[in-house]
Amino acid sequence: MAWLCGGLVAGHVLVALKHHYIDRDGVLTRMLPRRERHAGTTPRLTAQEER
């Protein structure tokens, strides 16, 4: 069971890196938490908020 869970985690990591470095489609950056912004800057709108 532990090997199965480890394999699933490793597979997800590899696919996320493939999307980031090969496909360059922004999937990995959308999954990561955003950094804190400095005071006085306006937050960037997401694609959904722009509609």
Secondary structure by P-SEA (a helix, b strand, c coil): caaaaaaaaaaaaaaaaaaaccccccccccccccccccccbbbbbcccccc
